[in-house]
Amino acid sequence: MNTESLLVAEMLVFAKVVELHSFAAAARQLDLTTSAISRSVGRLEAYWGVRLLNRTTRSLSLTELGAEVYAGCAQLAHTARDVHAAAGHYADTPRGTVRITAPAVFGDSWLAAQLPSFRRRWPEVQLSISLSDHAQDLSEQGLDLAIRIATPAQLPPNMVARALRPVGYIAVATPQYLHDLEMHLGAPLQHPAQLLALARAGQVQCVALGYGGFQNRMLWQSAEASPADRGAAATEPIEVELPAPVTLDSSNGILSLTLQHQGIGLVADFAAAAALAGGALVQLLPDWRLTGSYGQRIAYALHMPSRHVPLKVRTLIDHLVAAGKAR
């Protein structure tokens, strides 16, 4: 590599270090070692005979000259990204690696099932997927795509979002547990008020999501008609609070306990789909829907804004959108 080419490469590395405020973060994103990143910046400083960064064990800051140099390096990096993205945008065939983060249970239960058909159609695209319930920073972690379950109001304003599919929360139980509840009632379970009666008699409990606003408090609303079709009084949700001796932050854990007849499980619909289809679980009160904390959300595909979204990313998003519509 000649001096000019080497200088450009070092400038791009320097821009990434400043952008991420970290040698280690830049190393992860550029797939280099931290020491290689440090040497690269050192060579740039030696080439110009100036100090660009003030370094301590805990922080980095730009020198006065470093700030001026960074402005030019950042523009160079921006231009390089635009050229790279434009080339990928107009390529005939999607190829390369798409790095994705998704919620753990959603990734296991729904996302993974959509990938074989995508890979059969686009074998030159590799998928690197990190399943985590903690929101990750796409820029810092070097990710192309994040799948998040949220309401529209919860979406980050600095990202582009496409809706993949709705996500509802449902109450499920084993057929045996439901049978026992109906034996206590002496009638089919058809109304949330019956759950209240069972709770007062100490004859029912639930296994609930134990984080955020979820917990064991449920608001039930009839699914038969919208508020526009009926009077406001008729559409007031019915509040039900059940004993919850166990709460978990995982739908898979809730399903495991529910399948062992430990109570009514409150889970996302995609997590319970296989058990419902196989008859191991049944949905309670299917003519009612949960609102409030357990109200419907949407699974979104999020990516950073760009004039040219890489073809490999656009193709995967389109595939997932189509899968969500076809479910």
C-alpha positions as CSV (number, residue, x, y, z in Angstrom):
1,M,0.0,0.0,0.0
2,N,1.5,3.4,-1.0
3,T,1.8,6.3,1.4
4,E,-1.3,8.1,0.1
5,S,-3.5,5.0,0.3
6,L,-2.2,4.3,3.8
7,L,-2.9,7.8,4.9
8,V,-6.5,7.6,3.7
9,A,-6.9,4.3,5.6
10,E,-5.5,5.9,8.8
11,M,-7.8,8.9,8.5
12,L,-10.9,6.6,8.2
13,V,-9.8,4.7,11.4
14,F,-9.2,8.0,13.2
15,A,-12.7,9.2,12.2
16,K,-14.3,6.0,13.5
17,V,-12.4,6.3,16.9
18,V,-13.7,9.8,17.4
19,E,-17.2,8.9,16.2
20,L,-17.5,6.1,18.8
21,H,-15.4,7.8,21.5
22,S,-13.5,4.6,22.0
23,F,-10.6,2.6,20.6
24,A,-12.3,-0.7,21.6
25,A,-15.6,0.2,20.0
26,A,-13.8,1.2,16.8
27,A,-11.9,-2.1,16.8
28,R,-15.1,-4.1,17.2
29,Q,-16.8,-2.3,14.3
30,L,-13.8,-2.5,12.0
31,D,-13.0,-6.1,13.0
32,L,-9.5,-5.1,14.2
33,T,-7.7,-5.4,17.5
34,T,-7.6,-2.4,19.9
35,S,-3.8,-2.3,19.7
36,A,-4.1,-2.1,15.8
37,I,-6.4,0.8,16.1
38,S,-4.1,2.6,18.6
39,R,-1.1,2.0,16.3
40,S,-3.0,3.4,13.3
41,V,-3.9,6.6,15.1
42,G,-0.3,6.8,16.4
43,R,1.1,6.5,12.8
44,L,-1.2,9.3,11.7
45,E,0.0,11.6,14.5
46,A,3.6,10.6,13.7
47,Y,3.1,11.4,10.0
48,W,1.9,14.9,10.7
49,G,4.1,15.4,13.8
50,V,1.1,16.5,15.9
51,R,-1.1,15.2,18.7
52,L,-4.6,14.6,17.7
53,L,-6.1,13.0,20.8
54,N,-5.7,13.5,24.5
55,R,-5.9,10.0,26.0
56,T,-6.5,8.8,29.6
57,T,-7.4,5.4,30.8
58,R,-11.0,6.5,31.1
59,S,-11.6,9.0,28.2
60,L,-10.6,10.4,24.9
61,S,-10.8,14.1,23.8
62,L,-9.7,15.9,20.7
63,T,-6.9,18.5,20.7
64,E,-7.6,21.8,19.0
65,L,-5.9,20.6,15.8
66,G,-7.4,17.1,16.2
67,A,-10.9,18.7,16.0
68,E,-10.0,20.4,12.7
69,V,-8.5,17.2,11.3
70,Y,-11.5,15.1,12.4
71,A,-13.9,17.4,10.5
72,G,-12.0,16.5,7.2
73,C,-11.7,12.8,8.2
74,A,-15.4,12.5,9.0
75,Q,-16.3,14.0,5.6
76,L,-14.0,11.5,4.0
77,A,-15.6,8.7,5.9
78,H,-19.1,10.0,5.0
79,T,-18.2,10.1,1.3
80,A,-16.8,6.6,1.4
81,R,-20.0,5.3,3.0
82,D,-22.1,7.0,0.4
83,V,-20.1,5.5,-2.4
84,H,-20.1,2.1,-0.9
85,A,-23.9,2.2,-0.2
86,A,-24.6,3.5,-3.7
87,A,-22.7,0.6,-5.2
88,G,-24.6,-1.9,-3.0
89,H,-27.8,-0.1,-3.8
90,Y,-27.5,-0.7,-7.5
91,A,-26.0,-4.2,-7.4
92,D,-28.1,-6.9,-9.1
93,T,-27.8,-9.5,-6.4
94,P,-27.8,-8.9,-2.6
95,R,-24.7,-10.3,-1.0
96,G,-22.6,-9.9,2.1
97,T,-23.3,-10.2,5.8
98,V,-26.4,-8.6,7.5
99,R,-25.8,-8.1,11.2
100,I,-29.1,-8.2,13.2
101,T,-30.2,-7.8,16.8
102,A,-33.6,-9.1,17.9
103,P,-35.5,-9.9,21.2
104,A,-34.5,-13.4,22.3
105,V,-37.9,-15.1,22.3
106,F,-39.1,-13.3,19.2
107,G,-35.9,-14.4,17.4
108,D,-36.3,-18.0,18.5
109,S,-40.1,-18.2,17.9
110,W,-40.7,-16.1,14.8
111,L,-37.6,-14.6,13.2
112,A,-35.7,-17.9,12.9
113,A,-38.6,-19.5,11.1
114,Q,-38.5,-16.9,8.3
115,L,-34.8,-17.3,7.5
116,P,-34.6,-20.7,5.6
117,S,-36.8,-19.4,2.8
118,F,-34.7,-16.2,2.6
119,R,-31.5,-18.1,2.5
120,R,-32.8,-20.4,-0.3
121,R,-33.6,-17.4,-2.4
122,W,-30.6,-15.3,-1.6
123,P,-27.7,-17.7,-0.7
124,E,-25.1,-15.0,-1.1
125,V,-26.4,-13.2,2.0
126,Q,-25.0,-14.3,5.3
127,L,-26.9,-13.5,8.5
128,S,-25.2,-12.8,11.8
129,I,-27.9,-12.6,14.5
130,S,-27.6,-11.5,18.2
131,L,-30.6,-12.3,20.3
132,S,-30.9,-9.9,23.3
133,D,-33.8,-8.3,25.2
134,H,-31.6,-5.2,25.7
135,A,-31.7,-2.5,23.0
136,Q,-28.4,-2.3,21.3
137,D,-26.8,0.7,19.6
138,L,-26.6,-0.1,15.9
139,S,-23.8,2.3,15.2
140,E,-21.7,1.4,18.2
141,Q,-22.1,-2.4,17.7
142,G,-21.7,-2.3,14.0
143,L,-25.2,-3.7,13.3
144,D,-27.3,-3.2,10.2
145,L,-30.7,-4.0,11.5
146,A,-32.6,-4.1,14.8
147,I,-35.9,-5.8,15.4
148,R,-37.8,-4.2,18.3
149,I,-41.3,-4.8,19.7
150,A,-42.9,-1.4,20.6
151,T,-45.8,1.0,20.2
152,P,-45.3,3.7,17.5
153,A,-44.7,6.2,20.3
154,Q,-41.8,4.2,21.7
155,L,-39.8,4.2,18.4
156,P,-36.5,6.0,18.5
157,P,-36.8,9.2,16.4
158,N,-33.4,8.9,14.8
159,M,-34.0,5.6,13.0
160,V,-36.1,4.4,10.1
161,A,-38.8,1.8,11.0
162,R,-40.8,-0.6,9.0
163,A,-43.7,-2.6,10.6
164,L,-43.3,-6.4,10.3
165,R,-46.3,-7.7,12.2
166,P,-48.6,-7.0,15.1
167,V,-47.8,-8.6,18.4
168,G,-50.6,-9.3,20.9
169,Y,-50.5,-10.6,24.4
170,I,-52.8,-13.4,25.4
171,A,-53.8,-15.5,28.4
172,V,-53.1,-19.2,28.0
173,A,-53.5,-22.3,30.2
174,T,-53.3,-26.1,29.8
175,P,-56.6,-27.8,29.0
176,Q,-56.5,-29.4,32.4
177,Y,-56.1,-26.1,34.2
178,L,-58.9,-24.6,32.3
179,H,-61.1,-27.7,33.0
180,D,-60.4,-27.2,36.8
181,L,-61.3,-23.5,36.6
182,E,-64.6,-24.3,34.9
183,M,-65.3,-27.1,37.5
184,H,-64.9,-24.4,40.2
185,L,-67.2,-22.1,38.3
186,G,-69.7,-24.7,37.3
187,A,-69.8,-23.0,33.9
188,P,-67.6,-22.3,30.9
189,L,-65.1,-19.5,31.4
190,Q,-66.4,-16.7,29.1
191,H,-66.1,-13.4,31.0
192,P,-63.2,-11.6,32.8
193,A,-65.6,-11.2,35.8
194,Q,-65.4,-14.9,36.3
195,L,-61.7,-14.7,36.8
196,L,-62.3,-12.1,39.6
197,A,-64.6,-14.5,41.3
198,L,-62.1,-17.3,41.1
199,A,-59.3,-15.0,42.4
200,R,-61.5,-14.0,45.4
201,A,-62.0,-17.7,46.2
202,G,-58.3,-18.4,45.9
203,Q,-58.9,-20.8,43.0
204,V,-56.7,-19.2,40.3
205,Q,-53.3,-17.7,39.9
206,C,-51.1,-16.5,37.0
207,V,-47.6,-16.5,35.8
208,A,-46.8,-13.0,34.5
209,L,-44.2,-10.9,32.9
210,G,-42.3,-9.4,35.7
211,Y,-40.8,-6.2,34.2
212,G,-42.0,-2.8,33.1
213,G,-45.7,-2.2,33.3
214,F,-46.7,-5.8,32.7
215,Q,-47.0,-7.7,36.0
216,N,-50.3,-9.4,37.1
217,R,-52.8,-6.6,36.4
218,M,-54.9,-7.1,33.3
219,L,-57.4,-4.9,31.5
220,W,-59.8,-6.8,29.4
221,Q,-62.0,-5.3,26.6
222,S,-64.6,-7.1,24.5
223,A,-63.2,-7.8,21.0
224,E,-66.7,-7.9,19.5
225,A,-66.9,-4.2,18.6
226,S,-64.9,-1.0,18.6
227,P,-65.7,2.0,20.8
228,A,-67.2,3.7,17.7
229,D,-69.8,0.9,17.4
230,R,-70.8,0.9,21.0
231,G,-71.4,3.2,23.9
232,A,-68.5,4.4,26.0
233,A,-69.8,2.6,29.1
234,A,-70.0,-0.7,27.3
235,T,-66.4,-0.5,26.1
236,E,-64.9,0.3,29.5
237,P,-62.1,-2.3,30.1
238,I,-62.6,-4.7,33.0
239,E,-59.7,-4.8,35.4
240,V,-58.6,-8.2,36.8
241,E,-55.7,-8.7,39.2
242,L,-54.7,-12.3,39.9
243,P,-52.2,-13.7,42.4
244,A,-48.8,-14.2,40.8
245,P,-46.5,-16.2,43.0
246,V,-44.0,-16.3,40.1
247,T,-43.1,-13.6,37.6
248,L,-40.4,-13.9,34.9
249,D,-38.9,-11.6,32.3
250,S,-39.1,-14.4,29.7
251,S,-42.1,-15.7,27.8
252,N,-40.3,-19.1,27.4
253,G,-40.1,-19.4,31.2
254,I,-43.7,-18.4,31.6
255,L,-44.7,-21.1,29.0
256,S,-42.6,-23.7,30.8
257,L,-44.5,-23.1,34.1
258,T,-47.8,-22.8,32.4
259,L,-47.4,-26.2,30.8
260,Q,-46.8,-27.6,34.2
261,H,-50.3,-26.4,35.3
262,Q,-48.9,-23.5,37.5
263,G,-51.5,-21.0,36.5
264,I,-52.6,-18.8,33.6
265,G,-49.7,-17.6,31.5
266,L,-49.6,-14.1,30.1
267,V,-47.4,-14.2,27.0
268,A,-46.8,-12.7,23.6
269,D,-48.9,-14.5,20.9
270,F,-45.9,-15.6,18.9
271,A,-44.3,-17.3,21.9
272,A,-47.4,-19.4,22.5
273,A,-48.2,-20.2,18.8
274,A,-46.6,-23.7,18.7
275,A,-48.1,-24.8,22.0
276,L,-51.5,-23.6,20.9
277,A,-51.3,-25.2,17.5
278,G,-50.3,-28.5,19.2
279,G,-53.1,-28.4,21.7
280,A,-50.8,-28.3,24.7
281,L,-52.2,-24.9,25.6
282,V,-55.5,-23.1,25.0
283,Q,-56.3,-19.4,24.8
284,L,-58.5,-18.1,27.5
285,L,-61.3,-15.6,26.8
286,P,-60.7,-15.5,23.0
287,D,-63.6,-13.1,22.6
288,W,-61.8,-10.6,24.8
289,R,-58.5,-8.8,24.2
290,L,-56.0,-7.5,26.7
291,T,-55.3,-3.7,26.7
292,G,-53.3,-1.4,28.9
293,S,-49.8,-2.7,29.7
294,Y,-50.6,-5.9,27.8
295,G,-52.1,-4.0,24.8
296,Q,-51.0,-4.7,21.2
297,R,-47.6,-3.7,20.0
298,I,-45.8,-4.0,16.6
299,A,-42.6,-5.8,15.7
300,Y,-40.5,-3.3,13.7
301,A,-37.3,-3.6,11.6
302,L,-35.1,-0.5,12.4
303,H,-32.1,0.8,10.6
304,M,-30.0,3.9,10.5
305,P,-31.2,6.6,8.0
306,S,-29.2,6.6,4.8
307,R,-29.8,7.7,1.2
308,H,-28.7,4.3,0.0
309,V,-29.8,1.4,2.2
310,P,-27.7,-1.7,1.2
311,L,-29.5,-4.1,-1.1
312,K,-28.8,-7.0,1.3
313,V,-30.6,-5.1,4.1
314,R,-33.6,-3.9,2.0
315,T,-34.1,-7.4,0.6
316,L,-34.2,-8.9,4.1
317,I,-36.6,-6.3,5.4
318,D,-38.9,-6.9,2.4
319,H,-38.8,-10.6,3.1
320,L,-39.8,-10.2,6.7
321,V,-42.5,-7.7,5.9
322,A,-44.0,-10.2,3.5
323,A,-43.8,-13.0,6.1
324,G,-45.6,-10.8,8.6
325,K,-48.4,-10.1,6.2
326,A,-48.7,-13.8,5.3
327,R,-48.9,-15.2,8.8
